[in-house]
Amino acid sequence: MVEERKDLNSPACAADQADDIYMGFAGKAELTVFLAELAAVQQPGADKTQRAKVMARLRELLPRVRDDTLYAELSAVLS
């Protein structure tokens, strides 16, 4: 009698198709709100204290930005 062999392989990784939040990245809603805050503090005459807070938040948020282009643009803001 020959035993039927079970397929023990796991399916290919589909992490690139997973939701950003599930994967630990910032979601679209969070990024949209943050980008509006960032735009506001970059206006002439913006409050320096508020700008410092937004820049600190940017440093915290940056590692969670999944999109390479947005990541590069936000990194440039910090330089």
N, C-alpha and C positions, 0 to 999 in steps of 0.2 A: 504494500500500500504506500502510495506517494502522498506526502502531505502537501497541501496547497500553501504556497508561501504568501504571507501577507505583505503588502506594500507598506513599509515603515518610513518612507520618505515624507518629509513635511512639504507643504506647498511652498511655492516661491514667495519671498517676502513682498508684501504689497504696502510697505510703510509710506511710500511716496503717494499713495492714494488715500491715506488716512486723514482724518480731520486734523487741522493744525493744533487745536486745543488738546485733542487726545494725545498728540505726539509731544506735547509740552511747549508748543510754540504759542505766540500771541495770536489771538483770533482777530478776524477782520473788524469786529466792533471795537475791540480794545485799541487796535491800531488807528482806526478812524478817529476816535476820541482823542487819542494822544497826538496825532498829526494836527488836529485842529488847535490843541493847546500849544504845540510847538510853533505853529504859524503865528499864533497870537503873540507869543513872547518874542518873536523875531521882528515885530513891527517897531518902527522908530518910536521912542518914548515909552516902551514897555517897561514894566516894573522889574528892576534888577533882581529883587528877592524872588519874585515869581519865576523869572528866567532861570535863576540858579536851581530852583526846585525842579523845573521841567528838565534841565540838563542832567540833574542827578537821576531823575526818573528814566531819562534816555539811556544812561549808562546801565541801569538795571534791566531795561527792556531789550536793549540791543542783542544780547545773546539769544533771545527768544524770537527774533525776527527771522522767518524762514526764507523769504524772498531775497535772493542775492542782490538784486538791483536796489531794492529799498534798503537793505543792510548797508550797502556801499554808500548810498546817499546820506543815510543817518550817521554813518561813521564820519563822513566828511564834515557834518555839522559840528561834531565834537573836536575836530582838528583846528 
